[in-house]
Amino acid sequence: MWVNLASDQDLQLSASGEDGVGVEETSAENLVLRCARADDSPHLLAWRNDPAAVKNSESLHAITFDIHQAWFEMALTSDECFLLVAEQKASDALGMNRVGTCRFDLVSTHSAAVSLNVNPFFRGQGFSLRVLREGIQIFSKHFSSIESLAAKILPTNRASQKVFFTSGFRLVDSSQRFGRWEKRIS
């Protein structure tokens, strides 16, 4: 990771936020974003291999455990990857539910790529917007030299387009298979 945070408390943000245009924001409280841990790996793999996620991925196919695990171990230790996991207090008060993940990959000293994936169980409930916004807020706090973020989104992935648009991203290039969406953050 790019940064060693003192504790998960450093990553906790308030649940308040502005409502998005065309995107319903969840009213759920107690959303916490934290750095990914080794025990997150099987969850992120299951979300990645969910049919809806595969349909919107660059590879268009599920990935094996071995390929995922090699990537995940690299992501946890890389100076060029900042991987956050969003959790929400479970309704039964027995623990935390993993809601989604937000990943930032360093592209240059002033830009990073961002990607987002939400647990299929929580899709369509407004968590994408919260995870992205709060992920960017945390990322920006710790990486002030990064001036812009970019995301690649398929033209058919209207849900992601709405979330990124509502978060201030704009489509800057639609000439490739994936549209390139960018946002200035400083």
Backbone bond lengths (Angstrom), bond angles and torsions (degrees), N, CA, C in turn:
res aa  C-N    CA-C-N  psi(-1)  N-CA   C-N-CA  omega(-1)  CA-C   N-CA-C  phi
1 M - - - 1.444 - - 1.520 109.07 -
2 W 1.298 115.68 160.03 1.450 120.48 179.05 1.511 112.85 -75.09
3 V 1.304 117.90 -22.89 1.457 120.64 -171.34 1.516 109.71 -144.54
4 N 1.314 115.12 143.67 1.456 120.14 171.54 1.514 106.99 -100.53
5 L 1.308 116.94 114.65 1.450 121.45 -179.53 1.516 108.41 -89.39
6 A 1.297 116.26 144.45 1.456 121.14 -176.84 1.526 111.34 -59.85
7 S 1.312 116.90 -39.73 1.460 120.29 -179.44 1.516 109.32 -163.83
8 D 1.326 115.07 169.09 1.456 119.48 175.37 1.525 111.05 -61.94
9 Q 1.335 117.23 -25.01 1.462 120.67 179.39 1.527 110.70 -61.10
10 D 1.348 117.87 -30.79 1.452 121.38 178.28 1.525 111.50 -60.65
11 L 1.324 116.49 -24.31 1.453 120.99 -175.75 1.520 113.47 -95.74
12 Q 1.322 117.69 -12.33 1.457 119.53 -176.06 1.524 110.64 -72.09
13 L 1.299 116.12 131.03 1.456 122.93 179.34 1.509 109.22 -122.03
14 S 1.289 115.56 161.32 1.457 119.60 177.62 1.521 109.91 -67.83
15 A 1.295 116.22 158.65 1.461 121.17 -179.39 1.518 111.99 -85.04
16 S 1.337 118.33 -2.17 1.459 119.63 -178.20 1.512 111.18 -77.19
17 G 1.300 116.22 156.10 1.457 121.62 178.07 1.510 109.68 179.61
18 E 1.315 116.14 166.61 1.457 120.59 179.16 1.510 109.90 -83.29
19 D 1.313 116.07 146.96 1.458 120.30 175.39 1.515 109.59 -72.06
20 G 1.316 116.43 144.43 1.448 121.03 -179.43 1.515 112.15 -90.77
21 V 1.312 115.80 157.10 1.448 121.89 176.61 1.526 108.07 -81.31
22 G 1.306 117.19 118.81 1.456 120.85 177.71 1.515 114.36 78.13
23 V 1.335 118.04 3.36 1.462 121.48 179.08 1.512 107.37 -131.45
24 E 1.306 116.51 125.92 1.455 119.85 178.97 1.512 108.95 -79.98
25 E 1.312 116.06 126.20 1.454 120.64 178.58 1.517 108.90 -93.44
26 T 1.307 116.74 137.33 1.448 121.42 -178.74 1.520 110.90 -67.87
27 S 1.309 116.61 147.93 1.457 120.74 175.63 1.524 110.29 -94.38
28 A 1.322 117.23 4.23 1.453 121.38 -178.84 1.521 110.76 -61.80
29 E 1.298 114.91 141.35 1.459 120.09 179.71 1.522 109.42 -106.94
30 N 1.317 114.30 176.41 1.464 122.09 175.40 1.528 113.46 63.79
31 L 1.319 117.33 32.32 1.455 120.56 174.68 1.526 107.55 -80.02
32 V 1.316 116.44 128.88 1.460 122.76 -178.66 1.521 108.09 -127.31
33 L 1.330 116.87 132.98 1.454 121.07 172.05 1.517 107.73 -106.55
34 R 1.309 115.75 134.64 1.462 121.79 -179.61 1.508 109.16 -138.49
35 C 1.329 115.65 163.96 1.466 119.74 175.56 1.523 109.16 -65.26
36 A 1.317 115.71 143.99 1.461 121.19 179.01 1.527 110.04 -63.21
37 R 1.337 114.80 149.04 1.463 122.83 177.55 1.526 108.43 -124.20
38 A 1.317 115.68 165.77 1.465 121.05 -178.62 1.526 111.88 -55.52
39 D 1.336 118.51 -37.01 1.463 120.44 -177.45 1.531 113.75 -73.39
40 D 1.330 117.68 -4.10 1.463 121.13 175.67 1.528 112.38 -81.48
41 S 1.307 117.37 -18.26 1.463 121.84 -171.93 1.534 114.12 -51.57
42 P 1.334 119.88 -52.88 1.475 117.54 -177.69 1.523 113.57 -63.44
43 H 1.315 117.30 -30.55 1.462 120.55 178.97 1.531 110.57 -68.92
44 L 1.330 116.32 -46.64 1.457 119.82 179.69 1.531 111.12 -63.28
45 L 1.329 117.25 -36.17 1.468 120.53 177.02 1.535 110.44 -65.04
46 A 1.319 117.26 -44.74 1.473 120.02 -179.99 1.526 110.46 -62.24
47 W 1.338 117.86 -42.12 1.464 120.58 178.69 1.518 110.18 -65.42
48 R 1.321 117.00 -41.13 1.474 122.23 -179.05 1.524 110.84 -63.35
49 N 1.337 116.86 -36.83 1.456 120.93 -176.70 1.530 113.49 -91.47
50 D 1.322 117.76 2.28 1.455 120.90 173.83 1.536 107.62 -61.12
51 P 1.339 118.57 138.56 1.466 120.37 -175.92 1.535 115.00 -52.63
52 A 1.326 118.25 -38.45 1.471 119.77 179.44 1.525 111.05 -66.52
53 A 1.326 117.13 -38.38 1.467 120.36 178.58 1.528 110.43 -69.41
54 V 1.320 117.17 -41.10 1.468 120.81 178.98 1.524 109.80 -60.97
55 K 1.316 116.56 -43.01 1.474 121.94 -179.60 1.535 111.69 -58.61
56 N 1.332 117.05 -30.49 1.458 121.60 -177.71 1.527 113.82 -102.80
57 S 1.323 116.59 8.19 1.469 120.30 -178.42 1.527 111.35 -91.11
58 E 1.312 115.24 165.05 1.464 119.94 178.54 1.517 111.85 -68.69
59 S 1.330 117.52 -34.73 1.464 120.23 -174.53 1.530 113.57 -84.36
60 L 1.321 117.55 -22.48 1.463 123.52 -179.88 1.526 114.24 62.10
61 H 1.321 117.52 20.29 1.458 120.54 174.18 1.521 109.47 -148.07
62 A 1.334 114.81 157.50 1.457 120.24 176.88 1.526 109.35 -65.92
63 I 1.323 115.91 155.46 1.461 119.29 177.89 1.524 109.40 -112.48
64 T 1.324 115.81 155.99 1.460 120.96 -178.00 1.521 110.73 -79.32
65 F 1.312 115.09 161.64 1.462 120.31 177.03 1.526 110.72 -58.55
66 D 1.333 117.37 -44.03 1.470 120.49 -177.08 1.526 111.82 -62.01
67 I 1.317 117.02 -44.04 1.474 120.39 178.67 1.532 109.77 -64.49
68 H 1.325 115.96 -45.56 1.469 119.34 178.86 1.527 111.35 -60.89
69 Q 1.329 116.53 -46.48 1.463 119.92 -175.61 1.525 111.27 -63.79
70 A 1.313 117.62 -38.45 1.475 120.52 177.19 1.532 109.70 -63.37
71 W 1.347 117.04 -45.01 1.465 120.31 177.27 1.523 110.76 -62.81
72 F 1.328 117.18 -45.70 1.455 121.46 -175.49 1.527 111.41 -62.55
73 E 1.323 116.79 -44.51 1.472 120.02 178.35 1.524 110.83 -62.02
74 M 1.337 117.09 -39.20 1.464 121.05 175.67 1.523 110.62 -63.69
75 A 1.343 116.42 -43.64 1.468 120.31 -177.85 1.526 111.58 -62.57
76 L 1.323 117.51 -37.08 1.455 120.71 -179.34 1.522 112.99 -67.39
77 T 1.323 117.31 -26.12 1.466 120.32 -175.13 1.523 113.89 -111.76
78 S 1.314 117.09 -7.25 1.459 121.32 -175.50 1.523 112.53 -73.12
79 D 1.318 115.41 143.37 1.460 121.36 172.21 1.520 111.42 -81.09
80 E 1.336 117.15 -4.60 1.462 121.41 -176.37 1.522 113.51 -112.33
81 C 1.332 116.61 9.31 1.465 120.90 -179.58 1.521 109.20 -135.79
82 F 1.325 115.66 132.41 1.465 122.64 177.18 1.517 105.83 -123.39
83 L 1.320 116.78 107.04 1.464 122.80 -171.24 1.524 109.71 -113.05
84 L 1.329 115.41 118.85 1.459 122.12 -179.32 1.519 110.45 -111.17
85 V 1.320 116.04 146.87 1.457 122.52 174.45 1.528 106.97 -120.74
86 A 1.324 115.98 132.13 1.462 121.77 177.88 1.520 109.22 -96.73
87 E 1.317 114.39 135.19 1.462 120.56 178.09 1.521 109.41 -130.21
88 Q 1.336 114.44 155.65 1.454 121.53 175.57 1.518 107.75 -134.82
89 K 1.328 115.66 142.21 1.460 119.95 177.94 1.520 109.31 -57.83
90 A 1.320 116.24 130.17 1.459 121.63 -179.51 1.521 110.16 -65.86
91 S 1.319 116.69 146.39 1.458 121.21 -178.22 1.527 111.93 -64.30
92 D 1.323 117.03 -25.18 1.461 119.80 179.11 1.523 112.05 -86.46
93 A 1.355 116.09 3.02 1.470 123.25 177.66 1.525 112.77 62.03
94 L 1.326 117.58 18.54 1.460 120.79 -179.85 1.523 112.71 -94.12
95 G 1.286 118.98 0.88 1.454 119.89 -179.51 1.506 111.43 160.91
96 M 1.329 113.86 -153.93 1.456 120.90 -177.28 1.524 109.52 -117.00
97 N 1.330 116.21 143.71 1.456 122.38 172.93 1.522 108.46 -99.64
98 R 1.315 116.96 129.62 1.457 120.37 173.32 1.526 107.47 -74.18
99 V 1.324 116.36 123.47 1.457 122.28 -174.03 1.520 111.50 -100.78
100 G 1.328 117.69 -40.12 1.457 120.18 -176.84 1.508 111.43 -176.54
101 T 1.324 114.24 -175.81 1.451 120.61 -179.70 1.525 109.54 -139.74
102 C 1.316 114.97 147.74 1.452 122.64 176.47 1.529 106.63 -131.52
103 R 1.326 116.17 125.27 1.462 121.04 -174.93 1.520 110.00 -120.37
104 F 1.327 115.26 138.81 1.456 122.56 176.13 1.524 108.04 -122.33
105 D 1.324 116.58 126.46 1.465 122.41 177.84 1.510 108.83 -116.34
106 L 1.323 115.81 125.32 1.454 121.04 179.37 1.523 109.99 -64.21
107 V 1.327 116.14 127.43 1.462 122.31 177.68 1.528 109.54 -103.30
108 S 1.325 116.35 -40.75 1.462 122.84 176.91 1.527 107.27 -152.25
109 T 1.313 117.06 -174.58 1.462 119.20 179.20 1.524 112.44 -69.07
110 H 1.341 117.10 -12.79 1.462 120.13 -177.65 1.526 114.55 -124.75
111 S 1.329 117.98 2.01 1.462 118.75 -178.94 1.525 111.56 -144.10
112 A 1.333 114.32 155.23 1.457 121.18 179.55 1.520 108.96 -143.26
113 A 1.313 115.59 153.06 1.460 122.37 173.45 1.522 107.48 -94.26
114 V 1.328 116.43 143.65 1.455 121.06 179.45 1.525 108.93 -124.34
115 S 1.325 115.18 140.83 1.463 120.13 174.30 1.528 108.55 -138.28
116 L 1.304 114.95 158.97 1.449 122.00 -170.85 1.517 108.74 -141.34
117 N 1.325 116.42 139.25 1.459 120.29 172.95 1.522 107.59 -146.91
118 V 1.319 115.97 134.54 1.450 121.39 -179.00 1.524 109.22 -113.22
119 N 1.314 115.49 139.36 1.450 123.28 174.56 1.537 107.83 -48.53
120 P 1.334 118.81 126.85 1.467 120.61 -177.40 1.531 113.51 -52.28
121 F 1.321 117.85 -32.18 1.464 121.56 179.23 1.531 111.81 -63.89
122 F 1.343 117.41 -27.48 1.459 121.74 -176.45 1.532 113.44 -103.38
123 R 1.322 118.18 0.40 1.465 120.13 179.72 1.524 110.69 -66.03
124 G 1.327 115.02 148.17 1.448 120.66 178.65 1.522 114.26 78.88
125 Q 1.334 117.48 8.04 1.460 121.40 -178.32 1.532 112.17 -111.87
126 G 1.332 117.48 9.31 1.454 120.77 177.40 1.513 115.42 89.03
127 F 1.311 118.03 4.71 1.461 119.73 -178.36 1.524 113.07 -72.11
128 S 1.317 117.82 -30.56 1.472 120.08 -178.05 1.522 111.45 -54.94
129 L 1.301 116.10 -47.17 1.468 120.70 -178.84 1.523 110.79 -61.92
130 R 1.317 117.29 -45.96 1.466 121.25 -179.77 1.522 111.19 -63.91
131 V 1.333 117.27 -45.26 1.472 120.70 -178.48 1.524 110.07 -63.31
132 L 1.328 117.37 -43.81 1.463 120.28 -179.83 1.522 111.02 -65.22
133 R 1.314 117.55 -50.80 1.474 120.33 -178.09 1.523 112.19 -60.57
134 E 1.315 116.64 -47.13 1.454 119.31 -178.39 1.519 111.26 -71.44
135 G 1.345 117.24 -32.87 1.460 120.25 174.57 1.518 111.60 -62.20
136 I 1.327 116.63 -44.05 1.471 120.83 177.99 1.520 110.21 -63.95
137 Q 1.313 117.38 -40.06 1.469 120.79 179.48 1.527 110.79 -61.58
138 I 1.311 117.03 -45.35 1.467 120.86 178.59 1.519 110.58 -65.49
139 F 1.323 116.19 -47.53 1.457 121.11 -179.75 1.526 110.78 -57.44
140 S 1.320 117.27 -47.70 1.464 122.21 -178.44 1.518 112.13 -61.97
141 K 1.313 116.08 -37.06 1.467 120.92 179.81 1.523 111.25 -62.78
142 H 1.309 116.32 -38.21 1.465 121.04 -175.13 1.526 113.88 -94.85
143 F 1.329 117.48 -15.04 1.458 121.17 -177.02 1.517 110.34 -133.21
144 S 1.303 115.38 68.59 1.464 121.39 -173.20 1.525 113.34 -68.48
145 S 1.338 118.49 -15.90 1.470 119.59 178.80 1.526 112.40 -76.98
146 I 1.335 117.53 -15.90 1.469 121.06 179.88 1.528 108.56 -77.35
147 E 1.324 115.59 123.30 1.462 121.87 -176.38 1.519 113.66 -100.44
148 S 1.341 116.48 -25.10 1.467 118.35 -177.47 1.520 111.27 -145.59
149 L 1.327 113.55 152.60 1.459 122.35 176.92 1.523 108.51 -120.37
150 A 1.320 115.83 149.10 1.462 120.92 177.36 1.527 109.24 -133.97
151 A 1.326 114.74 144.10 1.461 121.66 176.87 1.517 108.83 -132.40
152 K 1.332 116.22 146.44 1.459 121.27 174.86 1.524 108.06 -106.94
153 I 1.341 115.73 124.45 1.459 120.76 -175.92 1.530 109.21 -135.18
154 L 1.321 116.14 131.25 1.464 120.78 176.23 1.534 110.29 -63.27
155 P 1.326 117.16 145.12 1.469 119.96 178.01 1.531 112.86 -61.39
156 T 1.328 117.42 -25.00 1.461 121.33 179.99 1.527 113.04 -84.50
157 N 1.326 117.65 -8.57 1.462 121.33 -177.92 1.530 109.34 -91.09
158 R 1.328 115.09 73.32 1.465 121.35 -175.57 1.528 112.33 -63.77
159 A 1.311 117.90 -34.59 1.471 120.09 -179.63 1.531 110.62 -61.99
160 S 1.321 117.16 -46.81 1.466 119.99 178.93 1.521 111.39 -66.56
161 Q 1.324 116.51 -39.09 1.465 119.23 177.87 1.531 110.46 -58.09
162 K 1.329 117.53 -44.43 1.462 121.08 -179.92 1.527 111.49 -63.61
163 V 1.323 116.55 -42.92 1.469 120.44 -179.27 1.521 110.54 -63.74
164 F 1.314 117.28 -47.63 1.462 120.18 -178.59 1.534 110.95 -68.38
165 F 1.333 117.14 -39.48 1.469 119.95 177.36 1.531 110.36 -60.93
166 T 1.313 115.99 -46.52 1.462 120.84 -179.86 1.529 111.17 -62.04
167 S 1.316 116.84 -28.19 1.470 121.80 179.10 1.521 112.49 -86.72
168 G 1.325 117.56 6.64 1.460 120.88 174.68 1.515 115.89 98.55
169 F 1.318 118.47 3.95 1.466 121.58 177.17 1.525 108.73 -79.99
170 R 1.327 115.65 150.47 1.464 121.07 176.51 1.516 109.24 -131.05
171 L 1.312 116.33 143.44 1.456 122.61 177.37 1.523 108.50 -69.27
172 V 1.340 117.22 120.56 1.463 120.82 -178.37 1.522 112.55 -113.78
173 D 1.329 117.35 -15.51 1.459 120.17 179.58 1.524 108.75 -154.46
174 S 1.318 116.00 120.23 1.466 120.33 178.05 1.526 111.49 -119.11
175 S 1.323 116.58 21.01 1.463 120.41 -175.30 1.530 113.01 -83.81
176 Q 1.313 118.76 -12.68 1.460 122.74 -179.24 1.530 109.76 -105.62
177 R 1.334 116.15 178.03 1.460 121.10 178.65 1.531 110.98 -57.06
178 F 1.331 116.52 -40.88 1.456 122.39 176.73 1.520 108.74 -103.69
179 G 1.310 116.89 136.10 1.454 120.45 172.29 1.521 109.43 -73.55
180 R 1.324 116.37 145.40 1.461 120.82 177.29 1.528 108.12 -102.07
181 W 1.324 115.01 120.63 1.465 123.29 -179.51 1.523 107.57 -111.17
182 E 1.337 116.69 135.64 1.462 120.66 -177.81 1.520 111.63 -131.02
183 K 1.323 114.14 154.90 1.458 122.06 176.21 1.524 109.17 -144.83
184 R 1.328 116.69 133.77 1.470 122.30 172.33 1.518 106.98 -83.44
185 I 1.337 116.96 133.19 1.458 119.21 -179.39 1.527 112.35 -118.37
186 S 1.330 117.24 -0.19 1.467 118.29 174.89 1.508 110.47 -144.15
